Each structure stands twice: as C-alpha cells, then as structure tokens.
Amino acid sequence: MLSLPLKSDTIGAAASFLCMIHCVATPFIFIAQACSHSCCSAAPTWWRAIDFAFLIISGFAVIQSVRASSSTLIRSGLWLSWALLSASILLETFYPQWFAEWVKYSAASALIITHFYNMRFCRCADENCVIHQD
C-alpha cells in the first residue's frame, strides 16, 4: 500500500478549504428555516460546531507549519490568517450583529494560500535548513 506523508500545510489548507465549503453550504442547507440575526443562526448546534473543529485542526496545522517554515513573513501570515478566521467564527457565533462574512472567507482564503506558499517555497526539507528566528 502506497503511503504518502501528510504535512501540516496540506492538512491546514485542506481544513481551511473544507471549512469554507461548510460555511458556503450552510445557508443553502438551512434556507427553509427562519433566520434571525445571522443567516446561519437557524443551523443546529452540531452543524455550527463543525466550524470549531476545523478551527482546531487548522490551528494545530499552523503550529506545525510555523515550526517548519523558513520565512518570518509566512509564519506571521499563517498566524494572522488563522487569528482573523478565529475572530470571525467567534463573532458569528456570539455576536452575529458584528459579523462580516467577507472577513471569514478572506481569512480562510489567505490561510489556504499561505499554507500552499509555505509548502512550495518555505518548507525546511532537511536538518540543514535555516529557520530564521527574527
């Protein structure tokens, strides 16, 4: 059986992408239900909890990717994207009146792109790689 190692950037980009799909699908799945503050407020708790599962998975992926990245800028970008995504999901859950959908999708997109860039250009492949600790 062929076994490919899963890297943190792959997992992080996949989790962010699946989170985005989940968020896009939510209004369509629950469109028949009445909406109060947020379009997704009528979604069941278990469905909305999936956001937090993706957030936790992507958080661990960011931690691992930051440890193996050779770029200070990419490390900062990973943390900033994840922080914005986290803040957006928390606002959507607890303060829907302050929630801006474009922030969530922009942050998830930035996280995906940053993971891919890190995977392609900034990943330390061996022990000779220099990780800058600026």
ABEGO torsion letter per residue (X at the ends): XBBBBBBAAAAAAAAAAAAAAAAAAAAAAAAABBBBABAAAABBAAAAAAAAAAAAAAAAAAAAAAAABABAAAAAAAAAAAAAAAAAAAAAAABAAABBAAAAAAAAAAAAAAAAAAAAAABBABAABBBBBX
